[in-house]
């Protein structure tokens, strides 16, 4: 029996991510790294998130320059909803896991 509940297969990918809560004017930016990404969402590692399930975020992922593929780098941006948050109990580091579901397909900018 297949226990996978996701519609999209996630791939392991480490990208820098910057998030901001939508609708708040405090300008606070949250940063972290992706653990895995799919067309439908991603899992992030963050030192502390301060996010609650259901919150809407503006998300930007930086893509480094890659020889033969993307010479100058770029970024993906989208809006995403927080699906779940929590500490990562399997590791001794203080990172938090944040699962996001994209509200729209990420857009790529060079």
Rosetta blueprint (number, residue, H / E / L):
1 X L
2 X L
3 X L
4 X L
5 X L
6 X L
7 X L
8 X L
9 X L
10 X L
11 X E
12 X E
13 X L
14 X L
15 X L
16 X E
17 X E
18 X E
19 X E
20 X E
21 X E
22 X L
23 X L
24 X L
25 X L
26 X L
27 X L
28 X L
29 X L
30 X E
31 X E
32 X E
33 X E
34 X E
35 X E
36 X E
37 X E
38 X E
39 X L
40 X L
41 X E
42 X E
43 X E
44 X E
45 X E
46 X E
47 X L
48 X L
49 X L
50 X L
51 X L
52 X L
53 X L
54 X L
55 X L
56 X E
57 X E
58 X E
59 X E
60 X E
61 X E
62 X E
63 X E
64 X L
65 X L
66 X E
67 X L
68 X L
69 X L
70 X E
71 X L
72 X L
73 X L
74 X E
75 X E
76 X E
77 X E
78 X E
79 X E
80 X E
81 X E
82 X E
83 X E
84 X E
85 X E
86 X E
87 X E
88 X L
89 X L
90 X L
91 X L
92 X L
93 X L
94 X L
95 X L
96 X E
97 X E
98 X E
99 X E
100 X E
101 X E
102 X E
103 X L
104 X L
105 X L
106 X L
107 X E
108 X E
109 X E
110 X L
